[in-house]
Amino acid sequence: MNAYLIEGDHGVVEIDSALTVSDSKALRAKLDALGKPLLAVLVTHGHPDHYNGISYVTDGHTVPIYATAAVTKVIRDWDARKDKQWKPVFGAEWPAKRSFPDHEVKDGDKLTFDNMTFVAHDLGPAESYADSYWELVAPERTAFIGDRRPA
């Protein structure tokens, strides 16, 4: 899995999340060590290793979770099946509670948090049933493309 914490001047944006409870808690510990609030979560696609741990990272805080409509639909449509498939494999490491995107974006939408501007890119079906990537355009350019390292 690839999960990123992008640190701005006054806050942090998370891109994707972790699969297991322990990895999700470790990600939250890294966030806490930064000493800045989590401003948003951006999700690239609907595989559980990209959204499973969001609840652990956002625990106790109201944080908007952004994804394209297609990614949101895949997550909602497939979550129960993925839970049934993977919970027996991961046991207590499989998150009992999962959070889903609650803010939908369209291709080309720009979101600015703190000093960071992200652009949503809707790719349609590719590595999953609905894929997207997030491009950080300011203060520097980086692409977060889900299952690959940032460019």
C-alpha positions as CSV (number, residue, x, y, z in Angstrom):
1,M,0.0,0.0,0.0
2,N,1.0,3.6,-0.5
3,A,-0.2,6.2,2.0
4,Y,1.2,9.7,2.2
5,L,1.1,12.6,4.7
6,I,1.7,15.8,2.8
7,E,2.8,18.5,5.3
8,G,1.9,22.1,4.7
9,D,2.7,25.2,6.8
10,H,-0.1,24.7,9.2
11,G,-1.7,21.3,8.4
12,V,-1.4,17.9,6.7
13,V,-3.2,16.2,3.9
14,E,-3.4,12.4,3.7
15,I,-3.5,10.6,0.4
16,D,-4.8,7.1,0.7
17,S,-4.5,5.1,3.8
18,A,-3.4,1.8,5.3
19,L,-4.9,-1.7,5.1
20,T,-4.5,-3.0,8.6
21,V,-5.2,-1.7,12.1
22,S,-1.5,-1.6,13.1
23,D,-0.4,0.1,9.9
24,S,-3.2,2.6,10.3
25,K,-2.3,3.4,13.9
26,A,1.4,3.8,12.8
27,L,0.2,6.3,10.2
28,R,-1.7,8.2,12.8
29,A,1.3,8.2,15.1
30,K,3.3,9.8,12.2
31,L,0.6,12.4,11.8
32,D,0.6,13.1,15.5
33,A,4.4,13.5,15.5
34,L,4.0,16.4,13.0
35,G,1.9,18.3,15.5
36,K,-0.4,19.7,12.8
37,P,-4.0,19.0,12.1
38,L,-5.2,16.7,9.4
39,L,-7.0,18.9,6.9
40,A,-8.3,16.3,4.4
41,V,-8.0,12.8,3.1
42,L,-7.8,12.2,-0.7
43,V,-8.5,8.7,-2.0
44,T,-7.2,7.5,-5.4
45,H,-9.2,4.3,-5.8
46,G,-11.4,1.8,-4.1
47,H,-9.1,-1.0,-3.1
48,P,-9.2,-1.5,0.7
49,D,-5.5,-0.8,1.2
50,H,-6.3,2.8,0.1
51,Y,-9.3,3.5,2.4
52,N,-9.4,0.8,5.2
53,G,-7.4,2.8,7.7
54,I,-9.0,6.2,7.3
55,S,-11.1,5.8,10.5
56,Y,-8.0,5.3,12.6
57,V,-6.2,8.3,11.2
58,T,-9.2,10.6,11.5
59,D,-10.4,9.2,14.9
60,G,-11.8,11.9,17.1
61,H,-11.7,14.5,14.3
62,T,-14.0,15.7,11.6
63,V,-12.0,15.5,8.4
64,P,-13.4,15.6,4.9
65,I,-12.6,12.6,2.7
66,Y,-12.5,13.4,-1.1
67,A,-12.8,11.1,-4.1
68,T,-14.3,11.0,-7.5
69,A,-17.9,9.8,-7.7
70,A,-16.8,6.6,-9.4
71,V,-14.2,5.8,-6.7
72,T,-16.8,6.5,-4.0
73,K,-19.3,4.2,-5.7
74,V,-16.8,1.4,-6.0
75,I,-15.9,1.7,-2.3
76,R,-19.5,1.7,-1.2
77,D,-20.5,-1.1,-3.6
78,W,-17.6,-3.4,-2.8
79,D,-16.8,-2.8,0.8
80,A,-19.1,-5.5,2.3
81,R,-17.7,-8.1,-0.2
82,K,-14.1,-7.1,0.6
83,D,-14.9,-7.3,4.3
84,K,-16.3,-10.9,3.9
85,Q,-13.2,-11.9,1.8
86,W,-10.4,-10.4,3.9
87,K,-11.6,-10.3,7.5
88,P,-11.0,-14.1,7.9
89,V,-7.5,-13.6,6.5
90,F,-6.5,-10.6,8.6
91,G,-8.5,-11.3,11.7
92,A,-8.1,-8.5,14.3
93,E,-5.9,-6.6,11.9
94,W,-8.9,-6.0,9.6
95,P,-10.5,-2.6,10.6
96,A,-14.0,-3.2,12.0
97,K,-14.9,0.4,11.1
98,R,-14.2,2.0,7.8
99,S,-14.8,5.5,6.6
100,F,-15.8,6.4,3.1
101,P,-15.4,9.5,1.0
102,D,-18.0,12.1,1.9
103,H,-17.0,14.8,-0.6
104,E,-17.1,14.0,-4.3
105,V,-14.8,15.7,-6.9
106,K,-14.9,15.9,-10.7
107,D,-12.0,15.5,-13.1
108,G,-10.0,18.8,-13.0
109,D,-11.4,20.0,-9.7
110,K,-8.8,21.9,-7.6
111,L,-8.7,21.7,-3.8
112,T,-6.5,24.0,-1.7
113,F,-5.6,23.2,1.9
114,D,-3.2,25.4,3.8
115,N,-0.6,26.3,1.1
116,M,-1.2,23.1,-1.0
117,T,-3.3,22.9,-4.1
118,F,-4.3,19.5,-5.4
119,V,-6.0,18.6,-8.7
120,A,-8.2,15.5,-9.1
121,H,-7.7,13.5,-12.3
122,D,-10.4,10.9,-13.0
123,L,-9.0,8.0,-15.1
124,G,-12.0,5.7,-15.2
125,P,-11.4,1.9,-15.0
126,A,-7.7,1.0,-15.0
127,E,-5.9,-0.9,-12.2
128,S,-9.3,-1.0,-10.4
129,Y,-12.9,-0.4,-11.4
130,A,-12.5,3.3,-11.0
131,D,-9.1,5.0,-10.7
132,S,-7.9,8.6,-10.2
133,Y,-4.8,10.3,-9.2
134,W,-4.1,13.5,-7.3
135,E,-1.7,16.0,-8.5
136,L,-0.1,18.5,-6.1
137,V,0.5,21.6,-8.2
138,A,1.5,24.1,-5.5
139,P,3.9,24.7,-3.8
140,E,5.6,22.0,-6.0
141,R,4.4,19.4,-8.5
142,T,4.0,15.8,-7.6
143,A,1.6,13.1,-8.7
144,F,0.1,10.6,-6.3
145,I,-1.2,7.8,-8.5
146,G,-2.3,5.1,-6.0
147,D,-0.3,2.0,-6.4
148,R,2.9,3.6,-7.6
149,R,5.5,5.9,-6.1
150,P,5.0,9.7,-6.6
151,A,6.5,11.1,-9.7
